[in-house]
């Protein structure tokens, strides 16, 4: 394109402009505008000729290129800035020159000003794009426009309009706090989700907005205060605060969708609210590596409820949780070592656990001052090992072990000083605490993410598998109710029992006082006959309900694979699953005969429940406390299988399952040791007492218990007659497992005859004596 515009090349240049507009080539458009402006500025082209042409070109291009006028103004601003730079350089070169001073003061000459004003460009757009000095010379803005602009920008960027500190607007924040708390307390007298309750919530939300606007309070700080009040009053007024947030401007336009799938747990939600709650969690991160501060359970429960309701997303809050993923994985190996140590201690004798005797060289020696040096003064204990005050192996504390270190007041904890259950205080591990709270409120996919990432987390924290079992128990409720022979009787519909008013003088019968329902922060383990209820009433809203065997298998794979043998911690769930299995395995006959279809269906159900029993119910049997009722329900399902199937299960239980989990190793070792201890204390004067204890040990662990005492019977010929008393208290599963243990002992490969070949060995004689008396008794 030619640098000089004249009448001869206007048509060509206009065609170039049209092509550039059609193809949206901004560089060509800017070049054409620049040439036009420079031509007018240098006097090479008259304004009367170029002005109409430029106006027609821009009007024609508006349809395809709406920013053509803005592009022209940007080009004009560039030309004026170049003129200002040139004039400033000239002024510095010759400051005394009046001409140069005139050029410096003006960046828009008269011809250029005349051209811009002839185009009838919107003044508001020119005020937005052009510099203040250019607007001043064009006569569009007054001379003080630049000062006003600087003042406005200063006020907008640097002057505080919203008070985010309580001391800056104490009255406003005080009124906000009082209004929220008063509305929450007064809402307790209204029925939830009623018209009066909803009206109360809407009024409170409008009042909060009015207070924020009247006192110029920072909305984020106001939300922070509301969350603090909600955390403190969560148990009593959870529904009110959730309704208040849903009626407020803080509720996200796109709520979190973590309840749909595990891939959506980081989508949606209020990002600012998640950061506020994350900062609250950061407060409890101790700067001292030797001390870990417990996270408030109410705060973590509030976070779980907000995730469940969709106010914040799990992905936004996850990065604020401690410890880091890599550090948290390291505790798995430490916990497993501790459990193996406990399993060994549970099965070892006192002599094996005793420290070695000291030699003369290890006796206390005299120091240089003539005194006796006490044991451990040289950094060693009396058994020669390193001082273990900082760890079981003398290792110093690591910053990564912060949440595991604690003194007796439970402000922190050490892994090497775990309780008998190897349980860690869950409040010192925010990840585990949030998992517990999410399971409590019935969230589905965020807990599954944590469990999949840290499957060992159910071990150190016994609260977690109980909550997992609670979700499964609620999911199978429809299926369990459909197979019950008798519907449950509502406690509220029963006639209250009449009790005497006084047992001394007045014997008038009066109704029993009904206790008021108490809402608690954590789900009560057993709600039968108690007045405690979990505060979050919609905790089961996201759960998938089970109506058939296929859905039961799906739910079990989703949850019980994580619980593993710890399903036995929830006796009611085990009993319900056994009753469901017994119902499907029970033969269904009509008029004494069964159709071919029913026989085939029953066969498939038996195969289904055989596999289900092997995967989910058999491992948990070892962890069930002495509960004959639960053991009876388990055997009611087990007896539906054939002799070969049952003994195959016993063999797998003994050889594989009992060694597959640290909990099962510990339970097996403990059962063996307890059996040995009972047999050691056995005498003719305490036979009944000791045999009852022996039978009680064998309730949940019949195979290891029977293996031990049958081995003892083989060694001591006078023990068989005494041990027979224990058979009176065996359960059905004990009687079923006893022949398995006997056959396992007989097929152990030991010789049955003495060297001379004339007599049986002593162990076979004692065993035969025991079997005969067992059969006769």
DAJORA-V91876 format. One record per backbone hydrogen bond with DSSP energy under -1.0 kcal/mol. NH is the residue of the N-H (numbers start at 1). CO is the residue of the C=O. E is the energy in kcal/mol with one decimal. If there is no record, write none. Layout:
<<NH	CO	E> <NH	CO	E>>
This chain:
<<13	9	-2.0> <14	10	-2.7> <15	11	-1.8> <16	12	-2.0> <17	13	-2.2> <18	14	-2.4> <19	15	-2.4> <20	16	-2.2> <21	17	-2.2> <22	18	-2.7> <23	19	-2.1> <25	20	-2.7> <26	24	-1.0> <29	25	-1.4> <30	26	-2.6> <31	27	-2.1> <32	28	-2.2> <33	29	-2.3> <34	30	-2.7> <35	31	-2.3> <36	32	-2.1> <37	33	-2.5> <38	34	-2.5> <39	35	-2.2> <40	36	-2.1> <41	37	-2.6> <42	38	-2.3> <44	39	-1.7> <45	39	-1.3> <50	46	-2.2> <51	47	-2.5> <54	50	-2.7> <55	51	-2.3> <56	52	-2.5> <57	53	-2.4> <58	54	-2.5> <59	55	-2.4> <60	56	-2.3> <61	57	-1.6> <65	61	-3.0> <68	65	-1.5> <71	67	-2.3> <72	68	-2.0> <73	69	-2.2> <74	70	-2.2> <75	71	-2.1> <76	72	-2.4> <77	73	-2.6> <78	74	-1.9> <79	75	-2.3> <80	76	-2.4> <81	77	-2.1> <82	78	-2.1> <83	79	-2.1> <84	80	-2.3> <85	81	-2.1> <86	82	-2.4> <87	83	-2.5> <88	84	-1.9> <89	85	-1.9> <90	86	-2.1> <91	87	-2.1> <92	88	-1.8> <93	89	-1.5> <94	90	-1.9> <97	94	-1.3> <101	97	-1.6> <102	98	-1.8> <103	99	-2.2> <104	100	-2.2> <105	101	-1.6> <113	109	-2.2> <114	110	-2.3> <115	111	-2.1> <116	112	-2.3> <117	113	-2.2> <118	114	-1.2> <126	122	-1.7> <127	123	-2.6> <128	124	-1.2> <129	125	-1.7> <130	126	-2.2> <135	131	-2.3> <136	132	-2.1> <137	133	-2.0> <138	134	-2.1> <140	135	-1.8> <141	135	-1.3> <145	142	-1.8> <148	144	-2.2> <149	145	-2.4> <150	146	-2.2> <151	147	-2.3> <152	148	-2.6> <153	149	-2.4> <154	150	-2.1> <155	151	-2.4> <156	152	-2.3> <157	153	-2.5> <158	154	-2.6> <159	154	-1.0> <163	216	-2.6> <168	165	-1.0> <173	169	-2.1> <174	170	-2.1> <175	171	-2.5> <176	172	-2.2> <177	173	-2.5> <178	174	-2.5> <179	175	-2.5> <180	176	-2.4> <181	177	-2.3> <182	178	-2.7> <183	179	-2.4> <184	180	-2.0> <185	181	-2.3> <186	182	-2.5> <187	183	-1.5> <188	185	-1.0> <189	186	-1.2> <190	187	-1.5> <194	191	-1.6> <198	194	-2.7> <199	195	-2.3> <200	196	-2.0> <201	197	-2.3> <202	198	-2.4> <203	199	-2.3> <204	200	-2.2> <205	201	-2.3> <206	202	-2.2> <207	203	-2.3> <208	204	-2.2> <209	205	-2.0> <210	206	-2.2> <211	207	-2.4> <212	208	-2.2> <213	209	-2.2> <214	210	-2.7> <215	211	-2.2> <217	212	-2.0> <218	163	-2.3> <222	218	-2.4> <223	219	-2.3> <224	220	-2.0> <225	221	-1.9> <226	222	-2.2> <227	223	-2.3> <228	224	-1.7> <229	225	-2.4> <230	226	-2.5> <231	227	-2.3> <232	228	-1.9> <233	229	-2.0> <237	233	-2.4> <241	237	-1.9> <242	238	-2.1> <243	239	-2.1> <244	240	-2.6> <245	241	-2.3> <246	242	-1.8> <247	243	-1.3> <248	245	-1.1> <251	248	-1.2> <256	310	-2.4> <260	257	-1.5> <264	261	-1.1> <267	264	-1.5> <269	254	-2.7> <270	311	-3.0> <274	270	-1.8> <275	271	-1.9> <276	272	-2.3> <277	273	-2.3> <278	274	-2.1> <279	275	-2.5> <280	276	-1.6> <281	277	-1.7> <282	278	-1.9> <283	279	-1.0> <284	281	-1.0> <285	282	-1.6> <291	288	-1.6> <295	427	-2.6> <300	296	-1.8> <301	297	-2.4> <302	298	-2.2> <303	299	-2.0> <304	300	-2.1> <305	301	-2.3> <306	302	-2.5> <307	303	-2.1> <308	304	-2.4> <309	305	-2.5> <310	306	-1.0> <311	306	-2.0> <312	306	-1.0> <315	265	-1.9> <317	313	-1.1> <318	314	-1.4> <320	317	-1.2> <321	318	-1.7> <328	324	-2.8> <329	325	-1.8> <332	329	-1.1> <334	330	-1.1> <335	331	-2.5> <336	332	-2.4> <337	333	-2.2> <338	334	-2.0> <339	335	-2.4> <340	336	-2.6> <341	337	-2.1> <342	338	-2.1> <343	339	-2.5> <344	340	-2.2> <345	341	-2.3> <346	342	-2.5> <347	343	-1.2> <348	344	-1.6> <353	349	-1.4> <363	360	-1.4> <367	371	-3.4> <370	367	-1.6> <373	365	-3.2> <377	374	-1.7> <379	376	-1.5> <381	385	-2.4> <384	381	-1.9> <387	379	-1.6> <394	391	-1.3> <401	398	-1.7> <402	399	-1.1> <404	401	-1.3> <405	402	-1.2> <406	412	-1.3> <410	407	-1.8> <413	405	-2.2> <417	414	-1.1> <422	419	-2.0> <424	460	-2.2> <428	425	-1.6> <429	426	-1.4> <431	322	-1.5> <433	429	-2.6> <434	430	-2.7> <435	431	-1.9> <436	432	-2.3> <437	433	-2.3> <438	434	-2.8> <439	435	-2.3> <440	436	-1.8> <441	437	-2.0> <443	438	-2.4> <448	444	-1.4> <449	445	-2.1> <450	446	-1.8> <451	447	-2.9> <452	448	-2.3> <453	449	-1.9> <454	450	-2.7> <457	454	-1.7> <459	456	-2.1> <464	461	-1.4> <467	463	-1.6> <468	464	-2.1> <469	465	-2.5> <470	466	-1.5> <471	467	-1.7> <472	468	-1.8> <473	469	-2.6> <474	470	-1.9> <475	471	-2.0> <476	472	-2.1> <480	476	-2.7> <481	477	-2.5> <482	478	-1.5> <499	510	-2.7> <501	508	-2.5> <502	506	-1.4> <510	499	-2.5> <518	531	-2.4> <520	533	-2.6> <530	527	-1.4> <533	518	-2.8> <535	520	-1.8> <541	538	-1.5> <546	475	-3.0> <552	548	-1.7> <553	549	-2.2> <554	550	-1.8> <555	551	-2.3> <556	552	-2.4> <557	553	-2.3> <558	554	-1.7> <559	555	-2.2> <561	556	-1.1> <562	559	-1.6> <563	559	-1.4> <564	560	-2.8> <566	563	-2.1> <567	564	-1.3> <568	565	-1.8> <569	566	-1.6> <570	567	-1.8> <574	570	-1.8> <575	571	-2.6> <576	572	-2.2> <577	573	-2.5> <578	574	-2.2> <579	575	-2.3> <580	576	-2.3> <581	577	-2.4> <582	578	-2.6> <583	579	-1.8> <584	580	-1.8> <585	581	-2.0> <586	582	-1.2> <590	593	-2.5> <593	590	-1.4> <599	595	-2.1> <600	596	-2.2> <601	597	-2.6> <602	598	-2.7> <603	599	-2.0> <604	600	-2.3> <605	601	-2.4> <606	602	-2.5> <607	603	-2.2> <608	604	-2.5> <609	605	-2.7> <610	606	-2.0> <611	607	-1.9> <612	608	-2.3> <613	609	-2.7> <614	610	-1.9> <615	611	-1.9> <616	612	-2.6> <618	613	-3.1> <621	618	-1.1> <627	625	-1.2> <631	627	-2.2> <632	628	-2.3> <633	629	-1.8> <634	630	-2.1> <635	631	-2.3> <636	632	-1.9> <637	633	-1.2> <638	634	-2.3> <639	635	-2.6> <640	637	-1.2> <641	638	-1.7> <646	642	-2.5> <647	643	-2.3> <648	644	-1.8> <649	645	-1.9> <650	646	-2.3> <651	647	-2.2> <652	648	-2.2> <653	649	-2.7> <654	650	-2.4> <655	651	-2.5> <656	652	-2.4> <657	652	-2.3> <658	653	-1.7> <659	656	-1.4> <660	657	-1.6> <665	661	-2.4> <666	662	-2.2> <667	663	-2.4> <668	664	-2.6> <669	665	-2.5> <670	666	-2.4> <671	667	-2.3> <672	668	-2.2> <673	669	-2.4> <674	670	-2.8> <675	671	-2.1> <676	672	-2.1> <677	673	-2.5> <678	674	-2.2> <679	675	-2.2> <680	676	-1.9> <681	677	-1.3> <690	686	-2.4> <691	687	-2.6> <692	688	-1.9> <693	689	-1.6> <694	690	-2.4> <695	691	-2.5> <696	692	-2.2> <697	693	-2.0> <698	694	-1.5> <705	701	-1.6> <706	702	-2.9> <707	703	-2.4> <708	704	-1.6> <709	705	-2.1> <710	706	-2.3> <711	707	-1.5> <712	708	-1.9> <713	709	-2.0> <714	710	-1.9> <715	711	-1.0> <716	712	-2.0> <719	716	-1.3> <723	719	-2.2> <724	720	-1.1> <725	722	-1.2> <726	723	-1.6> <727	724	-1.2> <728	725	-1.2> <729	726	-1.7> <735	731	-2.3> <736	732	-1.9> <737	733	-1.9> <738	734	-1.8> <741	737	-2.0> <742	738	-2.4> <743	739	-2.7> <744	740	-2.1> <745	741	-2.1> <746	742	-2.3> <747	743	-1.8> <748	745	-1.2> <754	759	-3.0> <757	754	-1.0> <761	752	-2.5> <765	761	-1.7> <766	762	-2.6> <767	763	-1.7> <768	764	-2.1> <769	765	-2.3> <770	766	-2.1> <771	767	-2.4> <772	768	-2.4> <773	769	-2.0> <774	770	-2.1> <775	771	-2.2> <776	772	-2.5> <777	773	-2.3>>
